[in-house]
């Protein structure tokens, strides 16, 4: 008798945090990973398909273009664009805001819409509710802005705050599935190394900022634990409890809105 698999879908699974999570999930037996890339022919994409898998584990690679509304199968390799505007709030351009909203808010919503039919189908391999996890950022926290004054990236923060609002709303509209926001915090990824020059002045003004950066493997393990324990339960009056609709960091601590 065939053993059923638990299915995971990761956008931008060839680099950074997405790749770290993909490698961890592929090390689990009885797993099916749907890996979405902007360019499946890229060497980083090919290396994932060539990885060693656990027993009864497989990967499906699909192209995905985040900024194309007709392609909810596309990779967030364009994330570099969503991090490159940096400066005083009064200097922000409408184009920068629109670009960040398209990548960080609208694209995840389109991904949720595309995945919804699969999320709503009962699965014998699923021991609990279906889960959709959106990767957010503490920079999108309105409450924490006073301690994030060094992060002069209004378009990025706006887009993540909009993401949080969108998926908080979705959690109320789909109470039978877990819809949650997680933030990895500052991580030492290839992207951050490529953009290091942009942050030199910020680091000079805030020398302790680098102490917050965590190794990618440590953060990915924490995120995977959060995904595993993401829960859905109902109170006596029918209200949804558990972590669904919440906003946590990679350690599982709640981030204020």
C-alpha positions, -999 to 999 in steps of 0.1 A, spaced: 0 0 0 14 34 -11 23 58 17 6 92 12 28 124 10 24 157 27 25 185 1 43 218 5 45 247 -19 73 273 -18 78 303 -40 114 314 -47 126 280 -36 160 282 -53 176 309 -32 178 324 3 151 315 28 130 297 2 159 274 -6 167 268 30 132 257 37 131 236 5 162 217 16 147 210 50 114 197 37 131 175 11 150 158 40 116 147 54 103 113 43 69 111 25 70 147 13 59 163 -20 75 197 -26 61 221 -53 90 244 -60 83 277 -78 111 296 -96 112 325 -120 137 306 -141 138 268 -137 168 267 -160 189 287 -136 218 267 -120 204 273 -85 171 259 -96 187 228 -112 207 221 -81 175 217 -61 161 191 -84 195 173 -82 195 173 -44 193 141 -23 157 134 -11 144 114 18 124 82 12 92 86 -8 100 123 -12 98 142 -46 100 177 -60 80 193 -88 96 224 -104 73 250 -120 80 285 -135 65 314 -116 66 351 -124 54 371 -94 46 404 -112 25 387 -139 -12 385 -127 -18 356 -151 10 335 -137 4 324 -102 31 299 -111 62 322 -110 93 329 -87 100 358 -63 135 361 -77 123 397 -84 125 402 -46 158 421 -51 137 448 -67 115 449 -36 144 457 -13 164 482 -34 145 515 -26 161 531 4 159 567 16 138 594 34 101 589 34 95 623 18 116 612 -12 96 581 -20 81 578 -55 47 564 -65 65 539 -88 85 525 -59 54 520 -38 35 504 -67 63 480 -74 66 469 -38 28 464 -35 28 443 -67 55 420 -54 49 418 -17 11 421 -14 -7 414 -47 16 384 -57 10 365 -25 -27 372 -27 -27 358 -63 -7 328 -50 -33 321 -23 -61 324 -49 -44 299 -72 -37 275 -43 -72 277 -28 -88 248 -47 -59 225 -35 -62 239 1 -99 231 2 -96 195 -10 -95 170 19 -63 150 20 -57 116 37 -21 127 44 -31 158 62 -35 153 100 -47 189 106 -60 219 86 -45 231 54 -19 259 59 -9 289 39 20 309 54 29 343 41 64 356 47 62 391 61 86 415 79 88 433 112 93 465 91 55 461 84 47 465 121 32 499 128 37 495 166 74 488 162 82 518 139 99 538 167 126 511 171 129 507 133 137 543 124 170 531 108 149 511 82 143 539 57 123 518 33 87 531 33 76 512 2 88 479 16 72 485 50 39 496 34 37 465 12 43 442 42 18 460 63 -7 456 35 3 419 32 -5 415 70 -39 432 66 -47 410 36 -39 377 51 -54 386 85 -86 393 65 -82 360 46 -79 341 80 -114 354 89 -129 345 55 -114 309 56 -117 299 92 -112 262 84 -76 266 73 -45 282 89 -35 315 73 -6 331 91 22 356 87 58 347 97 89 370 96 124 356 93 140 388 106 174 399 93 190 369 77 225 364 61 213 355 26 230 359 -8 206 388 -15 216 406 16 253 402 7 246 416 -28 228 446 -13 253 452 14 266 484 -1 232 499 2 232 493 39 267 505 47 255 539 59 227 523 79 251 500 97 275 528 103 247 547 121 235 516 139 266 493 145 246 469 166 223 461 137 246 434 123 243 415 156 206 409 147 215 390 115 210 352 119 224 323 99 200 311 73 199 275 84 191 285 120 162 308 108 148 282 84 147 255 111 128 280 133 104 288 105 98 251 99 89 246 135 65 275 134 49 260 103 46 226 119 30 240 151 8 266 133 -27 257 146 -64 263 142 -88 259 171 -122 274 181 -133 290 213 -166 284 230 -183 312 211 -169 300 178 -141 325 177 -109 313 160 -79 308 183 -45 292 178 -19 309 156 -41 314 125 -44 351 116 -14 359 137 20 374 130 51 357 145 88 357 141 110 327 134 113 319 171 75 318 175 72 351 193 42 373 185 50 405 166 26 434 172 7 449 143 
